[in-house]
Amino acid sequence: MSQLSLPIGFSEELAAPQRAGAVLARRSQLVPAASLPTNATAKQHPIHRWFNFIAGFSPEFVYQCCQSVSLGPESVLLDPFAGCATAPVVACQLGITAVGFEPHPVFLRIARAKLPSPHWIADLPRIEAALLEGFAHPADPCTLPPAPAAFLGKLFPDSVLRVLLGGRRALDDHRLSDNDLAFLILSCALEQCCHSQTDGIYKALTTHKASALPPDACAELVARVRADLLAVGPAYPGIRARMFPDSSESMHALGDASVSIVVTSPPYLDNFDYAEMTRMYLYFWGIANSWQEITEKVRATLVTNTTTALAGHRHGQEQHRDAVPSVLHPQLDSLVAVLAERRKTKAGKKDYHLLVYPYFAQMTRVLRECSRVMRPGAPIHIMVADSALYGVHVASPQFLARILSEIGFRSTAVAFVRGRGHRWALAKRAGSPTGLAEFHVCALR
């Protein structure tokens, strides 16, 4: 199978991407390099601004990568860590077929909501009417399981939580619970109505911020979505797009040599716990009803990048080591040994030494799959950072570049993009000889 097979239901209608391409080109010239690995510019872009998430790169970075190679309507962009679909959305705006893999159930639905749909215009007033009806008929939080009730009760005033739950129930009543755009709109309202401040990346339950009321938050986002749909027109460029709810360690849905370009940003080693970061959404939507379910339903599907996600990996270290190219073993073995010793002196006793091989083994499997599905000569672009675990520097960008070379990629390069901000300048993260930074890793298939 040499071409991507598009699932039944895909529209073949394509619109000229000149308008979107011109906007992206203009903004790409104005954005400083330090902003490329961040989500800071997403709020300036139609579609992207519907739901913004801290762990994402910029549309401009994706555009610049796409400009590095000749792409057309038959080209296919792949993001194996699609998140909230920044790369697939840019591909669609440029008239390029987009494919993403995202096993996180919240991000998956957000991503699908942003991708082109012939039902957008018709669904929007139905969603707004259903939510407003639900807000007028609040639901009792006592219907929630114990863990979600306790956690959500700390994030929202009781009266606000009741109104939001009324909106969720109304979506069920109007058969809109499976509608991804409805999911996005109410999820965005959750964040705006939450009175707990976000401390870095996690909810600080005791720190309050200004918050909106559900009807106001809903009206604001619906207006934003409607304005963007009018701006992009009825025929959104690059209608062909698909998000797969699977780990990219096995991209069996894609044929060999079917992908023209890969643009992605994998989880950084010991960076964000994506399950904990999204606990508000997981509990509100009933995706998980306990801490154990969060681990089983979310963490277990993601690349292991934090000690909170080590369940199932602690006792398979040798198998993970075998999955990593042997040329990396001496350096990684040394890191594991140093981290194991450092752990003994630290009060937290975090098992950082058990993270190293699971992370690079899973990344090796993803990159091997990328190699299989990419066409000869196709480029891969990866935005990733190094880390310092208990003060021990882990040069993840350089390790990933070496893995690319070992599995058959050529012209591999690693370029510094920016030093990481003040949030990373903590004593426990010291250890990098040059300071922690984000890097652009690129290579050719």
C-alpha positions as CSV (number, residue, x, y, z in Angstrom):
1,M,0.0,0.0,0.0
2,S,1.8,3.1,-1.2
3,Q,-0.8,5.7,-0.6
4,L,-2.7,6.8,2.5
5,S,-6.2,5.2,2.3
6,L,-8.7,7.8,3.4
7,P,-11.6,6.4,5.5
8,I,-15.2,6.4,4.3
9,G,-16.8,9.8,5.0
10,F,-13.8,11.9,4.0
11,S,-14.7,14.8,1.7
12,E,-12.6,15.2,-1.4
13,E,-13.5,18.8,-1.9
14,L,-10.4,21.1,-1.6
15,A,-10.3,24.8,-1.6
16,A,-7.4,27.0,-2.7
17,P,-5.1,27.5,0.3
18,Q,-3.6,30.8,-0.8
19,R,-5.4,32.9,1.9
20,A,-4.3,30.7,4.8
21,G,-0.9,30.3,3.4
22,A,-0.4,34.0,3.0
23,V,-1.4,34.6,6.6
24,L,0.9,31.9,7.9
25,A,3.8,33.2,5.7
26,R,3.3,36.8,7.0
27,R,3.1,35.8,10.7
28,S,6.0,33.3,10.3
29,Q,8.3,36.2,9.3
30,L,7.3,38.2,12.4
31,V,7.6,35.5,15.1
32,P,10.9,35.3,16.9
33,A,12.6,31.9,17.1
34,A,12.1,31.8,20.8
35,S,8.3,31.6,20.3
36,L,8.4,28.7,17.8
37,P,8.3,25.9,20.5
38,T,5.5,27.6,22.4
39,N,1.8,28.0,22.1
40,A,2.0,31.7,22.6
41,T,0.9,32.6,19.0
42,A,-2.0,30.1,18.7
43,K,-4.5,32.7,20.0
44,Q,-3.7,34.8,17.0
45,H,-4.8,32.1,14.5
46,P,-8.3,31.1,13.5
47,I,-9.2,27.5,14.5
48,H,-6.1,27.1,16.6
49,R,-7.4,29.6,19.1
50,W,-10.5,27.6,19.9
51,F,-8.6,25.6,22.5
52,N,-5.1,26.5,23.5
53,F,-2.9,24.2,25.6
54,I,0.4,25.0,27.2
55,A,2.3,22.0,25.9
56,G,2.2,22.8,22.2
57,F,4.3,24.4,19.5
58,S,3.4,27.3,17.2
59,P,1.6,27.1,13.9
60,E,4.5,29.2,12.5
61,F,6.9,26.4,13.3
62,V,4.8,23.9,11.4
63,Y,4.5,26.3,8.4
64,Q,8.3,26.8,8.3
65,C,8.8,23.0,8.3
66,C,6.3,22.6,5.5
67,Q,8.1,25.3,3.4
68,S,11.3,23.2,3.6
69,V,9.9,20.7,1.0
70,S,7.7,20.8,-2.0
71,L,4.2,19.8,-0.9
72,G,0.9,19.6,-2.8
73,P,-2.7,18.4,-2.4
74,E,-1.5,14.7,-2.6
75,S,1.1,15.2,0.1
76,V,0.5,13.8,3.6
77,L,1.7,15.4,6.8
78,L,2.0,13.2,9.9
79,D,2.1,14.2,13.5
80,P,2.7,11.1,15.7
81,F,2.1,13.2,18.8
82,A,-0.8,15.3,17.6
83,G,-2.0,16.8,20.8
84,C,-4.6,19.5,20.1
85,A,-3.8,19.2,16.3
86,T,-1.6,22.3,15.7
87,A,0.3,20.5,12.9
88,P,-2.8,18.8,11.3
89,V,-4.7,22.1,11.3
90,V,-1.8,23.9,9.6
91,A,-1.6,21.2,7.0
92,C,-5.4,21.5,6.3
93,Q,-5.0,25.3,5.9
94,L,-2.3,24.7,3.4
95,G,-4.3,22.1,1.4
96,I,-2.3,19.2,2.6
97,T,-3.7,15.9,3.8
98,A,-3.2,15.6,7.6
99,V,-2.9,12.5,9.8
100,G,-2.4,12.5,13.5
101,F,-2.1,10.0,16.3
102,E,-3.3,10.9,19.8
103,P,-4.3,8.3,22.4
104,H,-5.1,10.9,25.1
105,P,-9.0,10.9,25.1
106,V,-9.3,14.7,25.8
107,F,-6.8,15.9,23.3
108,L,-8.1,13.5,20.7
109,R,-11.6,15.0,20.9
110,I,-10.2,18.6,20.9
111,A,-8.1,17.7,17.8
112,R,-11.0,16.2,16.0
113,A,-13.2,19.2,16.7
114,K,-10.6,21.5,15.0
115,L,-10.3,19.4,11.9
116,P,-12.5,20.3,8.9
117,S,-16.1,19.1,9.1
118,P,-19.1,19.7,6.8
119,H,-21.3,19.8,9.9
120,W,-19.6,22.7,11.7
121,I,-22.0,25.4,10.6
122,A,-25.2,23.4,11.1
123,D,-24.0,22.0,14.5
124,L,-23.0,25.3,16.1
125,P,-26.5,26.8,16.8
126,R,-27.7,23.4,18.0
127,I,-24.8,23.2,20.4
128,E,-25.3,26.7,21.7
129,A,-29.0,26.2,22.2
130,A,-28.5,22.9,24.0
131,L,-25.9,24.3,26.4
132,L,-27.9,27.4,27.2
133,E,-30.9,25.2,27.9
134,G,-28.8,23.0,30.2
135,F,-27.3,26.0,32.0
136,A,-30.8,27.0,32.9
137,H,-31.4,23.6,34.5
138,P,-28.5,22.9,36.8
139,A,-27.6,19.3,37.8
140,D,-26.7,18.1,41.3
141,P,-22.9,17.3,41.8
142,C,-24.0,14.5,44.1
143,T,-24.5,12.4,41.0
144,L,-20.8,12.4,40.4
145,P,-18.6,9.6,41.8
146,P,-16.6,10.5,45.0
147,A,-13.2,11.4,43.5
148,P,-14.6,13.7,40.7
149,A,-17.1,15.3,43.1
150,A,-14.3,16.1,45.6
151,F,-11.8,17.4,43.0
152,L,-14.2,19.4,40.9
153,G,-15.8,20.8,44.1
154,K,-12.4,22.5,44.8
155,L,-12.2,24.0,41.3
156,F,-15.6,25.6,41.0
157,P,-18.2,27.3,43.3
158,D,-21.0,24.8,43.8
159,S,-23.5,27.0,41.9
160,V,-21.2,27.1,38.8
161,L,-20.4,23.4,38.9
162,R,-24.2,22.7,38.9
163,V,-24.7,24.9,35.9
164,L,-21.8,23.3,34.0
165,L,-23.1,19.8,34.8
166,G,-26.5,20.9,33.5
167,G,-24.8,21.8,30.2
168,R,-23.2,18.3,30.1
169,R,-26.6,16.7,30.7
170,A,-28.2,18.8,28.0
171,L,-25.7,17.6,25.5
172,D,-26.7,14.0,26.3
173,D,-30.4,14.9,26.1
174,H,-29.9,16.5,22.6
175,R,-27.7,13.6,21.4
176,L,-24.7,15.9,21.2
177,S,-22.5,14.0,23.7
178,D,-20.5,12.5,20.9
179,N,-20.2,15.8,19.0
180,D,-16.5,16.9,19.2
181,L,-17.2,20.5,18.7
182,A,-19.7,20.5,21.6
183,F,-17.0,18.8,23.7
184,L,-14.5,21.5,22.8
185,I,-16.9,24.3,23.6
186,L,-17.9,23.0,27.0
187,S,-14.3,22.0,27.8
188,C,-13.2,25.6,27.0
189,A,-16.0,26.9,29.2
190,L,-14.7,24.7,32.0
191,E,-11.3,26.4,32.0
192,Q,-12.8,29.9,31.8
193,C,-15.2,29.2,34.7
194,C,-12.7,27.5,36.9
195,H,-11.7,29.7,39.8
196,S,-8.4,27.9,40.6
197,Q,-5.2,29.4,39.2
198,T,-3.0,27.3,37.0
199,D,0.4,27.1,38.8
200,G,2.8,26.4,35.9
201,I,0.9,23.4,34.5
202,Y,-1.2,22.1,37.3
203,K,-4.3,23.4,39.1
204,A,-3.4,25.2,42.4
205,L,-6.6,24.3,44.3
206,T,-6.2,27.0,46.9
207,T,-5.2,29.8,44.6
208,H,-8.1,31.6,43.0
209,K,-8.3,33.7,39.8
210,A,-11.0,35.6,38.0
211,S,-13.6,33.3,36.4
212,A,-16.5,33.6,34.0
213,L,-20.1,32.4,34.3
214,P,-20.9,29.4,32.0
215,P,-23.4,31.3,29.7
216,D,-20.9,34.1,29.2
217,A,-18.0,31.7,28.5
218,C,-20.1,29.7,26.1
219,A,-21.3,32.8,24.2
220,E,-17.8,34.1,23.8
221,L,-16.4,30.8,22.4
222,V,-19.4,30.3,20.1
223,A,-18.9,33.8,18.7
224,R,-15.2,33.0,18.2
225,V,-15.9,29.7,16.4
226,R,-18.6,31.3,14.2
227,A,-16.2,34.2,13.3
228,D,-13.5,31.8,12.3
229,L,-15.8,29.7,10.2
230,L,-16.9,32.7,8.3
231,A,-13.3,33.8,7.9
232,V,-12.1,30.5,6.4
233,G,-15.2,30.1,4.2
234,P,-17.5,27.2,3.6
235,A,-14.8,25.1,1.9
236,Y,-12.0,24.8,4.4
237,P,-8.7,24.1,2.6
238,G,-7.5,20.5,3.0
239,I,-10.7,18.8,4.0
240,R,-8.9,15.4,4.1
241,A,-7.7,14.9,7.7
242,R,-7.8,12.1,10.2
243,M,-7.0,11.6,13.9
244,F,-6.3,8.1,15.1
245,P,-6.9,7.3,18.8
246,D,-3.8,5.1,19.1
247,S,-0.2,5.2,20.2
248,S,2.1,6.0,17.3
249,E,4.3,3.1,18.4
250,S,2.3,1.1,15.9
251,M,0.8,3.1,13.0
252,H,-0.6,0.2,11.2
253,A,-3.4,2.3,9.7
254,L,-0.8,4.0,7.4
255,G,0.8,2.3,4.5
256,D,4.5,2.1,3.8
257,A,6.0,5.2,2.1
258,S,2.8,7.1,2.3
259,V,3.8,10.2,4.3
260,S,5.5,13.3,2.8
261,I,6.6,15.1,6.0
262,V,6.6,14.5,9.8
263,V,6.3,17.5,12.1
264,T,5.9,16.7,15.8
265,S,6.9,17.5,19.4
266,P,7.0,14.4,21.6
267,P,6.7,14.5,25.4
268,Y,9.8,15.9,27.0
269,L,11.5,13.5,29.5
270,D,10.2,14.2,33.0
271,N,8.2,17.2,31.9
272,F,4.5,17.2,32.1
273,D,2.2,14.5,33.5
274,Y,-0.5,14.9,30.8
275,A,-3.0,12.8,32.8
276,E,-2.7,15.0,35.9
277,M,-2.7,18.2,33.8
278,T,-6.1,17.2,32.4
279,R,-7.7,15.7,35.5
280,M,-10.4,18.4,35.5
281,Y,-11.6,17.3,32.0
282,L,-11.2,13.6,32.7
283,Y,-13.4,13.8,35.8
284,F,-15.9,16.2,34.4
285,W,-16.6,14.1,31.3
286,G,-16.6,10.8,33.2
287,I,-13.7,9.5,31.2
288,A,-12.1,8.5,34.5
289,N,-13.6,8.4,37.9
290,S,-10.6,7.7,40.1
291,W,-6.8,8.2,40.2
292,Q,-6.4,4.5,39.3
293,E,-8.6,4.9,36.3
294,I,-6.6,7.9,35.2
295,T,-3.4,5.8,35.3
296,E,-5.1,2.8,33.5
297,K,-7.0,4.8,30.9
298,V,-4.7,7.6,30.1
299,R,-1.1,7.3,31.5
300,A,-0.8,3.7,30.2
301,T,-1.5,4.8,26.6
302,L,1.2,7.6,26.5
303,V,4.9,7.7,26.2
304,T,6.4,7.2,29.7
305,N,8.0,10.5,30.5
306,T,7.3,11.0,34.2
307,T,7.7,8.8,37.3
308,T,3.9,8.9,37.8
309,A,3.6,6.9,34.6
310,L,6.0,4.1,35.5
311,A,3.3,1.5,36.2
312,G,3.9,-1.5,33.9
313,H,7.4,-0.4,33.1
314,R,9.3,-0.9,36.3
315,H,10.0,-4.6,35.7
316,G,10.6,-4.5,32.0
317,Q,13.9,-2.6,31.9
318,E,15.9,-5.2,30.0
319,Q,13.2,-5.4,27.3
320,H,13.2,-1.6,26.9
321,R,17.0,-1.6,26.8
322,D,16.9,-4.1,24.0
323,A,14.6,-1.9,22.0
324,V,17.1,1.0,21.9
325,P,20.0,0.9,19.4
326,S,22.9,-0.7,21.2
327,V,25.2,2.2,20.3
328,L,23.4,4.3,22.9
329,H,23.7,1.6,25.7
330,P,27.0,2.8,27.2
331,Q,25.8,6.4,27.7
332,L,22.3,5.4,28.8
333,D,23.6,2.7,31.2
334,S,25.8,5.4,32.8
335,L,22.9,7.7,33.2
336,V,20.8,5.0,34.8
337,A,23.6,4.1,37.2
338,V,24.2,7.7,38.3
339,L,20.4,8.4,38.7
340,A,20.1,5.2,40.8
341,E,22.8,6.5,43.1
342,R,21.5,10.0,43.2
343,R,18.1,8.7,44.2
344,K,19.5,7.4,47.5
345,T,20.4,10.9,48.6
346,K,17.1,12.6,47.7
347,A,14.1,12.8,50.0
348,G,11.7,12.3,47.1
349,K,13.2,8.9,46.2
350,K,11.9,9.3,42.6
351,D,12.7,6.5,40.3
352,Y,14.2,8.6,37.5
353,H,16.6,5.8,36.7
354,L,13.7,3.7,35.6
355,L,12.4,6.3,33.2
356,V,15.4,6.4,30.9
357,Y,15.0,3.2,28.9
358,P,11.2,3.1,28.7
359,Y,11.2,6.6,27.3
360,F,13.9,6.0,24.7
361,A,12.5,2.5,23.8
362,Q,9.1,3.9,23.1
363,M,10.6,6.8,21.1
364,T,12.7,4.4,19.1
365,R,9.5,2.4,18.2
366,V,7.7,5.6,17.2
367,L,10.7,6.7,15.0
368,R,10.9,3.3,13.4
369,E,7.3,3.5,12.5
370,C,7.9,7.0,11.1
371,S,10.7,5.6,9.0
372,R,8.4,2.9,7.6
373,V,5.5,5.2,6.6
374,M,7.7,8.0,5.2
375,R,8.6,8.3,1.6
376,P,12.3,8.3,0.6
377,G,13.7,11.8,1.0
378,A,10.8,13.0,3.2
379,P,11.9,15.2,6.1
380,I,11.1,14.8,9.8
381,H,11.1,17.7,12.2
382,I,11.0,17.2,16.0
383,M,10.8,20.0,18.6
384,V,12.1,18.5,21.9
385,A,14.1,19.6,25.0
386,D,16.8,18.2,27.2
387,S,16.3,17.6,30.9
388,A,18.1,17.4,34.2
389,L,16.8,14.6,36.5
390,Y,18.0,15.1,40.1
391,G,20.7,17.4,38.5
392,V,21.8,14.7,36.0
393,H,21.7,16.1,32.4
394,V,19.9,14.0,29.8
395,A,20.6,15.2,26.3
396,S,17.3,13.9,24.8
397,P,17.6,15.8,21.5
398,Q,21.1,14.4,20.8
399,F,20.0,10.9,21.8
400,L,16.9,11.1,19.5
401,A,19.1,12.4,16.6
402,R,21.4,9.4,17.1
403,I,18.5,7.0,17.1
404,L,17.3,8.6,13.8
405,S,20.8,8.0,12.3
406,E,20.9,4.4,13.6
407,I,17.6,3.4,12.1
408,G,18.4,4.8,8.6
409,F,17.7,8.5,8.5
410,R,20.3,10.8,6.9
411,S,21.4,14.4,7.2
412,T,20.5,14.4,10.9
413,A,20.9,17.8,12.6
414,V,20.2,19.3,16.0
415,A,19.7,23.1,16.3
416,F,19.3,25.2,19.4
417,V,16.0,27.1,19.4
418,R,15.7,28.7,22.8
419,G,16.7,28.4,26.4
420,R,13.9,27.3,28.7
421,G,12.2,30.0,30.8
422,H,12.3,30.7,34.5
423,R,10.0,27.8,35.4
424,W,12.9,25.5,34.6
425,A,15.6,27.4,36.5
426,L,15.3,25.4,39.7
427,A,18.1,23.8,41.6
428,K,16.6,20.3,41.2
429,R,16.8,20.8,37.4
430,A,20.4,22.0,37.4
431,G,22.9,19.8,35.7
432,S,22.9,20.8,32.0
433,P,26.4,22.2,31.0
434,T,24.7,24.8,28.9
435,G,21.4,25.3,30.6
436,L,18.2,23.6,29.7
437,A,16.9,24.4,26.2
438,E,14.6,23.4,23.4
439,F,16.0,22.0,20.1
440,H,14.9,21.4,16.6
441,V,15.9,17.9,15.5
442,C,15.6,17.2,11.8
443,A,16.6,14.5,9.3
444,L,15.7,13.0,5.9
445,R,14.2,9.6,5.3
